[in-house]
Amino acid sequence: MKDCFDGDCTLLLAKPAKIPLDAKALHYSSMRVTAISADGLSYTVAYPGGGGASSSVGVGLGGSAFGFQGGPSIRVGLTLVDGKPALVLQRDAEG
């Protein structure tokens, strides 16, 4: 899961998981995949100041993202690797 620390990875997941993130660079210390299957995934992100957001995506990238104003955003997606679901995170340029 450390592969996702910089907000850019493809990670095979068989079950929900907490994904550590670089809070210094991304303003978020982690995201949590709450459900994952070959058809979709759901995730939550806790905001540093309290509260948070949740979203669900199907196969593909770009249907959902999270980020901090003025900082990089992280696009969230789902892909299949040998038929198994994998979380995809892609870091965009600072905004």
DRENLUM-455494 format. One record per atom (N, C-alpha, C): residue number from 1; residue in one letter; chain; atom name; z, y, x. Coordinates in steps of 0.2 Angstrom, whole numbers, padded with zeros to 4 digits. Atoms other than C-alpha are relative to their C-alpha. Layout:
@n NUM, res A, chain A, atom CA, up Z, north Y, east X .
...
This chain:
@n 1, res M, chain A, atom N, up 0000, north -0006, east 0004 .
@n 1, res M, chain A, atom CA, up 0000, north 0000, east 0000 .
@n 1, res M, chain A, atom C, up 0000, north 0006, east 0004 .
@n 2, res K, chain A, atom N, up 0000, north -0005, east -0004 .
@n 2, res K, chain A, atom CA, up 0002, north 0011, east 0015 .
@n 2, res K, chain A, atom C, up -0007, north 0003, east 0001 .
@n 3, res D, chain A, atom N, up 0007, north -0002, east 0000 .
@n 3, res D, chain A, atom CA, up -0018, north 0012, east 0015 .
@n 3, res D, chain A, atom C, up -0001, north 0006, east -0004 .
@n 4, res C, chain A, atom N, up 0001, north -0005, east 0005 .
@n 4, res C, chain A, atom CA, up -0016, north 0024, east 0000 .
@n 4, res C, chain A, atom C, up 0004, north 0006, east 0002 .
@n 5, res F, chain A, atom N, up -0004, north -0006, east -0002 .
@n 5, res F, chain A, atom CA, up -0004, north 0036, east 0009 .
@n 5, res F, chain A, atom C, up -0003, north 0006, east 0000 .
@n 6, res D, chain A, atom N, up 0004, north -0006, east 0000 .
@n 6, res D, chain A, atom CA, up -0017, north 0049, east 0012 .
@n 6, res D, chain A, atom C, up -0004, north 0001, east -0006 .
@n 7, res G, chain A, atom N, up 0003, north -0002, east 0006 .
@n 7, res G, chain A, atom CA, up -0024, north 0048, east -0005 .
@n 7, res G, chain A, atom C, up -0008, north -0003, east 0000 .
@n 8, res D, chain A, atom N, up 0007, north 0002, east 0000 .
@n 8, res D, chain A, atom CA, up -0040, north 0039, east -0001 .
@n 8, res D, chain A, atom C, up 0000, north -0008, east 0002 .
@n 9, res C, chain A, atom N, up -0001, north 0007, east -0001 .
@n 9, res C, chain A, atom CA, up -0041, north 0020, east -0003 .
@n 9, res C, chain A, atom C, up -0003, north -0004, east -0005 .
@n 10, res T, chain A, atom N, up 0002, north 0005, east 0005 .
@n 10, res T, chain A, atom CA, up -0047, north 0004, east -0012 .
@n 10, res T, chain A, atom C, up 0005, north -0005, east 0001 .
@n 11, res L, chain A, atom N, up -0006, north 0004, east 0000 .
@n 11, res L, chain A, atom CA, up -0032, north -0007, east -0016 .
@n 11, res L, chain A, atom C, up 0000, north -0005, east -0005 .
@n 12, res L, chain A, atom N, up -0001, north 0005, east 0005 .
@n 12, res L, chain A, atom CA, up -0032, north -0024, east -0024 .
@n 12, res L, chain A, atom C, up 0007, north -0001, east -0003 .
@n 13, res L, chain A, atom N, up -0007, north 0000, east 0003 .
@n 13, res L, chain A, atom CA, up -0018, north -0025, east -0037 .
@n 13, res L, chain A, atom C, up -0001, north -0006, east -0005 .
@n 14, res A, chain A, atom N, up -0001, north 0006, east 0005 .
@n 14, res A, chain A, atom CA, up -0013, north -0041, east -0047 .
@n 14, res A, chain A, atom C, up 0005, north 0002, east -0006 .
@n 15, res K, chain A, atom N, up -0005, north -0002, east 0005 .
@n 15, res K, chain A, atom CA, up 0001, north -0031, east -0056 .
@n 15, res K, chain A, atom C, up 0002, north 0007, east 0001 .
@n 16, res P, chain A, atom N, up -0002, north -0007, east -0001 .
@n 16, res P, chain A, atom CA, up 0008, north -0014, east -0059 .
@n 16, res P, chain A, atom C, up 0004, north 0001, east 0007 .
@n 17, res A, chain A, atom N, up -0003, north -0001, east -0006 .
@n 17, res A, chain A, atom CA, up 0014, north -0006, east -0043 .
@n 17, res A, chain A, atom C, up 0002, north 0008, east 0001 .
@n 18, res K, chain A, atom N, up -0002, north -0007, east -0002 .
@n 18, res K, chain A, atom CA, up 0022, north 0010, east -0035 .
@n 18, res K, chain A, atom C, up -0004, north 0001, east 0006 .
@n 19, res I, chain A, atom N, up 0005, north -0001, east -0006 .
@n 19, res I, chain A, atom CA, up 0009, north 0018, east -0023 .
@n 19, res I, chain A, atom C, up 0003, north 0006, east 0004 .
@n 20, res P, chain A, atom N, up -0002, north -0006, east -0004 .
@n 20, res P, chain A, atom CA, up 0017, north 0029, east -0009 .
@n 20, res P, chain A, atom C, up -0005, north 0005, east 0002 .
@n 21, res L, chain A, atom N, up 0005, north -0005, east -0002 .
@n 21, res L, chain A, atom CA, up 0008, north 0045, east -0006 .
@n 21, res L, chain A, atom C, up 0004, north 0005, east 0005 .
@n 22, res D, chain A, atom N, up -0002, north -0005, east -0005 .
@n 22, res D, chain A, atom CA, up 0010, north 0059, east 0008 .
@n 22, res D, chain A, atom C, up 0002, north 0006, east -0004 .
@n 23, res A, chain A, atom N, up -0003, north -0006, east 0004 .
@n 23, res A, chain A, atom CA, up 0021, north 0072, east -0001 .
@n 23, res A, chain A, atom C, up -0002, north 0006, east 0003 .
@n 24, res K, chain A, atom N, up 0002, north -0006, east -0004 .
@n 24, res K, chain A, atom CA, up 0018, north 0084, east 0013 .
@n 24, res K, chain A, atom C, up -0007, north 0003, east -0001 .
@n 25, res A, chain A, atom N, up 0007, north -0002, east 0001 .
@n 25, res A, chain A, atom CA, up -0001, north 0084, east 0011 .
@n 25, res A, chain A, atom C, up -0002, north 0001, east -0007 .
@n 26, res L, chain A, atom N, up 0003, north 0000, east 0007 .
@n 26, res L, chain A, atom CA, up -0003, north 0080, east -0007 .
@n 26, res L, chain A, atom C, up 0005, north 0002, east -0006 .
@n 27, res H, chain A, atom N, up -0005, north -0003, east 0004 .
@n 27, res H, chain A, atom CA, up 0013, north 0087, east -0015 .
@n 27, res H, chain A, atom C, up 0003, north -0005, east -0005 .
@n 28, res Y, chain A, atom N, up -0002, north 0006, east 0004 .
@n 28, res Y, chain A, atom CA, up 0016, north 0070, east -0024 .
@n 28, res Y, chain A, atom C, up 0003, north -0005, east 0005 .
@n 29, res S, chain A, atom N, up -0002, north 0005, east -0004 .
@n 29, res S, chain A, atom CA, up 0027, north 0057, east -0016 .
@n 29, res S, chain A, atom C, up -0002, north -0007, east -0002 .
@n 30, res S, chain A, atom N, up 0002, north 0007, east 0002 .
@n 30, res S, chain A, atom CA, up 0020, north 0042, east -0026 .
@n 30, res S, chain A, atom C, up -0004, north 0001, east -0007 .
@n 31, res M, chain A, atom N, up 0003, north 0001, east 0007 .
@n 31, res M, chain A, atom CA, up 0010, north 0037, east -0041 .
@n 31, res M, chain A, atom C, up 0002, north -0007, east -0002 .
@n 32, res R, chain A, atom N, up -0002, north 0006, east 0003 .
@n 32, res R, chain A, atom CA, up 0014, north 0022, east -0052 .
@n 32, res R, chain A, atom C, up -0006, north -0003, east -0004 .
@n 33, res V, chain A, atom N, up 0005, north 0003, east 0004 .
@n 33, res V, chain A, atom CA, up 0000, north 0010, east -0058 .
@n 33, res V, chain A, atom C, up 0005, north -0004, east -0005 .
@n 34, res T, chain A, atom N, up -0004, north 0003, east 0005 .
@n 34, res T, chain A, atom CA, up 0008, north 0004, east -0075 .
@n 34, res T, chain A, atom C, up -0003, north -0006, east -0003 .
@n 35, res A, chain A, atom N, up 0003, north 0006, east 0002 .
@n 35, res A, chain A, atom CA, up -0005, north -0008, east -0080 .
@n 35, res A, chain A, atom C, up -0007, north 0000, east 0003 .
@n 36, res I, chain A, atom N, up 0007, north 0001, east -0003 .
@n 36, res I, chain A, atom CA, up -0021, north -0015, east -0072 .
@n 36, res I, chain A, atom C, up -0003, north -0007, east -0002 .
@n 37, res S, chain A, atom N, up 0004, north 0006, east 0002 .
@n 37, res S, chain A, atom CA, up -0034, north -0027, east -0078 .
@n 37, res S, chain A, atom C, up -0007, north 0001, east 0003 .
@n 38, res A, chain A, atom N, up 0007, north -0001, east -0002 .
@n 38, res A, chain A, atom CA, up -0053, north -0030, east -0075 .
@n 38, res A, chain A, atom C, up -0003, north 0005, east -0004 .
@n 39, res D, chain A, atom N, up 0003, north -0005, east 0004 .
@n 39, res D, chain A, atom CA, up -0056, north -0018, east -0089 .
@n 39, res D, chain A, atom C, up 0003, north 0007, east 0000 .
@n 40, res G, chain A, atom N, up -0002, north -0007, east -0001 .
@n 40, res G, chain A, atom CA, up -0045, north -0003, east -0085 .
@n 40, res G, chain A, atom C, up 0007, north 0000, east 0003 .
@n 41, res L, chain A, atom N, up -0007, north -0001, east -0003 .
@n 41, res L, chain A, atom CA, up -0029, north 0004, east -0077 .
@n 41, res L, chain A, atom C, up 0003, north 0006, east -0003 .
@n 42, res S, chain A, atom N, up -0004, north -0005, east 0003 .
@n 42, res S, chain A, atom CA, up -0015, north 0015, east -0083 .
@n 42, res S, chain A, atom C, up 0004, north 0002, east 0006 .
@n 43, res Y, chain A, atom N, up -0004, north -0002, east -0005 .
@n 43, res Y, chain A, atom CA, up -0005, north 0026, east -0071 .
@n 43, res Y, chain A, atom C, up 0004, north 0006, east -0002 .
@n 44, res T, chain A, atom N, up -0004, north -0006, east 0002 .
@n 44, res T, chain A, atom CA, up 0008, north 0039, east -0071 .
@n 44, res T, chain A, atom C, up 0002, north 0004, east 0007 .
@n 45, res V, chain A, atom N, up -0001, north -0004, east -0006 .
@n 45, res V, chain A, atom CA, up 0012, north 0053, east -0058 .
@n 45, res V, chain A, atom C, up 0006, north 0005, east -0002 .
@n 46, res A, chain A, atom N, up -0006, north -0004, east 0002 .
@n 46, res A, chain A, atom CA, up 0029, north 0062, east -0058 .
@n 46, res A, chain A, atom C, up -0001, north 0007, east 0004 .
@n 47, res Y, chain A, atom N, up 0001, north -0007, east -0003 .
@n 47, res Y, chain A, atom CA, up 0028, north 0081, east -0054 .
@n 47, res Y, chain A, atom C, up 0006, north 0001, east 0004 .
@n 48, res P, chain A, atom N, up -0005, north -0001, east -0004 .
@n 48, res P, chain A, atom CA, up 0038, north 0087, east -0040 .
@n 48, res P, chain A, atom C, up 0006, north 0004, east -0003 .
@n 49, res G, chain A, atom N, up -0005, north -0004, east 0003 .
@n 49, res G, chain A, atom CA, up 0047, north 0100, east -0051 .
@n 49, res G, chain A, atom C, up 0003, north -0003, east -0006 .
@n 50, res G, chain A, atom N, up -0002, north 0003, east 0006 .
@n 50, res G, chain A, atom CA, up 0050, north 0088, east -0065 .
@n 50, res G, chain A, atom C, up -0006, north -0001, east -0005 .
@n 51, res G, chain A, atom N, up 0005, north 0002, east 0005 .
@n 51, res G, chain A, atom CA, up 0040, north 0080, east -0079 .
@n 51, res G, chain A, atom C, up -0005, north -0004, east 0004 .
@n 52, res G, chain A, atom N, up 0006, north 0004, east -0003 .
@n 52, res G, chain A, atom CA, up 0023, north 0071, east -0075 .
@n 52, res G, chain A, atom C, up -0005, north 0000, east -0005 .
@n 53, res A, chain A, atom N, up 0006, north 0001, east 0004 .
@n 53, res A, chain A, atom CA, up 0007, north 0065, east -0082 .
@n 53, res A, chain A, atom C, up -0002, north -0007, east 0000 .
@n 54, res S, chain A, atom N, up 0003, north 0007, east 0000 .
@n 54, res S, chain A, atom CA, up -0001, north 0048, east -0087 .
@n 54, res S, chain A, atom C, up -0007, north 0000, east -0002 .
@n 55, res S, chain A, atom N, up 0007, north 0000, east 0002 .
@n 55, res S, chain A, atom CA, up -0019, north 0043, east -0089 .
@n 55, res S, chain A, atom C, up -0002, north -0007, east 0000 .
@n 56, res S, chain A, atom N, up 0003, north 0006, east 0000 .
@n 56, res S, chain A, atom CA, up -0029, north 0028, east -0092 .
@n 56, res S, chain A, atom C, up -0008, north 0000, east 0002 .
@n 57, res V, chain A, atom N, up 0007, north 0000, east -0002 .
@n 57, res V, chain A, atom CA, up -0047, north 0024, east -0084 .
@n 57, res V, chain A, atom C, up -0003, north -0007, east -0001 .
@n 58, res G, chain A, atom N, up 0004, north 0006, east 0000 .
@n 58, res G, chain A, atom CA, up -0060, north 0011, east -0086 .
@n 58, res G, chain A, atom C, up -0003, north -0001, east 0007 .
@n 59, res V, chain A, atom N, up 0003, north 0001, east -0006 .
@n 59, res V, chain A, atom CA, up -0071, north 0004, east -0072 .
@n 59, res V, chain A, atom C, up -0004, north 0006, east 0002 .
@n 60, res G, chain A, atom N, up 0003, north -0006, east -0003 .
@n 60, res G, chain A, atom CA, up -0078, north 0018, east -0061 .
@n 60, res G, chain A, atom C, up 0005, north 0005, east 0003 .
@n 61, res L, chain A, atom N, up -0004, north -0005, east -0004 .
@n 61, res L, chain A, atom CA, up -0072, north 0034, east -0052 .
@n 61, res L, chain A, atom C, up -0002, north 0006, east -0003 .
@n 62, res G, chain A, atom N, up 0001, north -0006, east 0002 .
@n 62, res G, chain A, atom CA, up -0070, north 0051, east -0058 .
@n 62, res G, chain A, atom C, up 0002, north 0002, east -0007 .
@n 63, res G, chain A, atom N, up -0003, north -0001, east 0007 .
@n 63, res G, chain A, atom CA, up -0063, north 0049, east -0076 .
@n 63, res G, chain A, atom C, up 0006, north 0003, east 0000 .
@n 64, res S, chain A, atom N, up -0007, north -0003, east 0000 .
@n 64, res S, chain A, atom CA, up -0046, north 0055, east -0071 .
@n 64, res S, chain A, atom C, up 0001, north 0002, east 0007 .
@n 65, res A, chain A, atom N, up -0002, north -0003, east -0006 .
@n 65, res A, chain A, atom CA, up -0038, north 0065, east -0057 .
@n 65, res A, chain A, atom C, up 0007, north 0003, east -0001 .
@n 66, res F, chain A, atom N, up -0006, north -0004, east 0000 .
@n 66, res F, chain A, atom CA, up -0022, north 0073, east -0052 .
@n 66, res F, chain A, atom C, up 0000, north 0004, east 0007 .
@n 67, res G, chain A, atom N, up 0000, north -0004, east -0006 .
@n 67, res G, chain A, atom CA, up -0018, north 0087, east -0040 .
@n 67, res G, chain A, atom C, up 0005, north 0006, east -0001 .
@n 68, res F, chain A, atom N, up -0005, north -0006, east 0001 .
@n 68, res F, chain A, atom CA, up -0007, north 0102, east -0036 .
@n 68, res F, chain A, atom C, up -0005, north 0006, east 0001 .
@n 69, res Q, chain A, atom N, up 0004, north -0007, east 0000 .
@n 69, res Q, chain A, atom CA, up -0014, north 0120, east -0038 .
@n 69, res Q, chain A, atom C, up -0001, north 0002, east 0007 .
@n 70, res G, chain A, atom N, up 0001, north -0002, east -0007 .
@n 70, res G, chain A, atom CA, up -0022, north 0125, east -0022 .
@n 70, res G, chain A, atom C, up 0000, north -0005, east 0005 .
@n 71, res G, chain A, atom N, up 0000, north 0006, east -0005 .
@n 71, res G, chain A, atom CA, up -0021, north 0108, east -0014 .
@n 71, res G, chain A, atom C, up -0005, north -0005, east -0002 .
@n 72, res P, chain A, atom N, up 0005, north 0005, east 0002 .
@n 72, res P, chain A, atom CA, up -0032, north 0093, east -0014 .
@n 72, res P, chain A, atom C, up 0002, north -0004, east -0006 .
@n 73, res S, chain A, atom N, up -0001, north 0004, east 0005 .
@n 73, res S, chain A, atom CA, up -0035, north 0083, east -0029 .
@n 73, res S, chain A, atom C, up -0002, north -0007, east 0001 .
@n 74, res I, chain A, atom N, up 0001, north 0007, east -0001 .
@n 74, res I, chain A, atom CA, up -0035, north 0064, east -0030 .
@n 74, res I, chain A, atom C, up -0003, north -0003, east -0006 .
@n 75, res R, chain A, atom N, up 0004, north 0004, east 0005 .
@n 75, res R, chain A, atom CA, up -0048, north 0055, east -0041 .
@n 75, res R, chain A, atom C, up 0002, north -0007, east 0000 .
@n 76, res V, chain A, atom N, up -0003, north 0007, east 0002 .
@n 76, res V, chain A, atom CA, up -0042, north 0039, east -0049 .
@n 76, res V, chain A, atom C, up -0005, north -0004, east -0003 .
@n 77, res G, chain A, atom N, up 0005, north 0005, east 0003 .
@n 77, res G, chain A, atom CA, up -0053, north 0024, east -0053 .
@n 77, res G, chain A, atom C, up 0002, north -0007, east 0001 .
@n 78, res L, chain A, atom N, up -0001, north 0007, east 0000 .
@n 78, res L, chain A, atom CA, up -0055, north 0006, east -0055 .
@n 78, res L, chain A, atom C, up -0007, north -0003, east 0002 .
@n 79, res T, chain A, atom N, up 0006, north 0004, east -0002 .
@n 79, res T, chain A, atom CA, up -0067, north -0006, east -0046 .
@n 79, res T, chain A, atom C, up 0002, north -0007, east 0000 .
@n 80, res L, chain A, atom N, up -0001, north 0007, east -0001 .
@n 80, res L, chain A, atom CA, up -0069, north -0025, east -0045 .
@n 80, res L, chain A, atom C, up -0002, north -0002, east 0007 .
@n 81, res V, chain A, atom N, up 0001, north 0003, east -0006 .
@n 81, res V, chain A, atom CA, up -0068, north -0034, east -0029 .
@n 81, res V, chain A, atom C, up 0000, north -0007, east 0000 .
@n 82, res D, chain A, atom N, up 0000, north 0007, east 0001 .
@n 82, res D, chain A, atom CA, up -0074, north -0052, east -0030 .
@n 82, res D, chain A, atom C, up 0003, north -0002, east -0007 .
@n 83, res G, chain A, atom N, up -0002, north 0002, east 0007 .
@n 83, res G, chain A, atom CA, up -0070, north -0051, east -0049 .
@n 83, res G, chain A, atom C, up 0007, north 0002, east -0001 .
@n 84, res K, chain A, atom N, up -0007, north -0002, east 0001 .
@n 84, res K, chain A, atom CA, up -0052, north -0044, east -0046 .
@n 84, res K, chain A, atom C, up 0001, north 0007, east 0000 .
@n 85, res P, chain A, atom N, up -0001, north -0007, east 0001 .
@n 85, res P, chain A, atom CA, up -0046, north -0027, east -0051 .
@n 85, res P, chain A, atom C, up 0003, north 0003, east 0006 .
@n 86, res A, chain A, atom N, up -0003, north -0004, east -0006 .
@n 86, res A, chain A, atom CA, up -0043, north -0014, east -0037 .
@n 86, res A, chain A, atom C, up 0000, north 0008, east -0002 .
@n 87, res L, chain A, atom N, up -0001, north -0007, east 0000 .
@n 87, res L, chain A, atom CA, up -0036, north 0004, east -0038 .
@n 87, res L, chain A, atom C, up -0005, north 0003, east 0005 .
@n 88, res V, chain A, atom N, up 0004, north -0004, east -0004 .
@n 88, res V, chain A, atom CA, up -0048, north 0017, east -0031 .
@n 88, res V, chain A, atom C, up 0003, north 0007, east 0000 .
@n 89, res L, chain A, atom N, up -0002, north -0007, east 0000 .
@n 89, res L, chain A, atom CA, up -0041, north 0034, east -0025 .
@n 89, res L, chain A, atom C, up -0005, north 0003, east 0005 .
@n 90, res Q, chain A, atom N, up 0004, north -0004, east -0005 .
@n 90, res Q, chain A, atom CA, up -0052, north 0047, east -0017 .
@n 90, res Q, chain A, atom C, up 0002, north 0007, east 0000 .
@n 91, res R, chain A, atom N, up -0002, north -0007, east -0001 .
@n 91, res R, chain A, atom CA, up -0046, north 0063, east -0010 .
@n 91, res R, chain A, atom C, up -0006, north 0005, east 0000 .
@n 92, res D, chain A, atom N, up 0005, north -0006, east 0000 .
@n 92, res D, chain A, atom CA, up -0056, north 0079, east -0014 .
@n 92, res D, chain A, atom C, up 0002, north 0005, east 0005 .
@n 93, res A, chain A, atom N, up -0002, north -0005, east -0005 .
@n 93, res A, chain A, atom CA, up -0056, north 0094, east -0003 .
@n 93, res A, chain A, atom C, up 0005, north 0005, east -0004 .
@n 94, res E, chain A, atom N, up -0006, north -0005, east 0003 .
@n 94, res E, chain A, atom CA, up -0042, north 0107, east -0005 .
@n 94, res E, chain A, atom C, up -0004, north 0005, east -0005 .
@n 95, res G, chain A, atom N, up 0003, north -0004, east 0005 .
@n 95, res G, chain A, atom CA, up -0045, north 0118, east -0020 .
@n 95, res G, chain A, atom C, up 0003, north 0007, east 0000 .
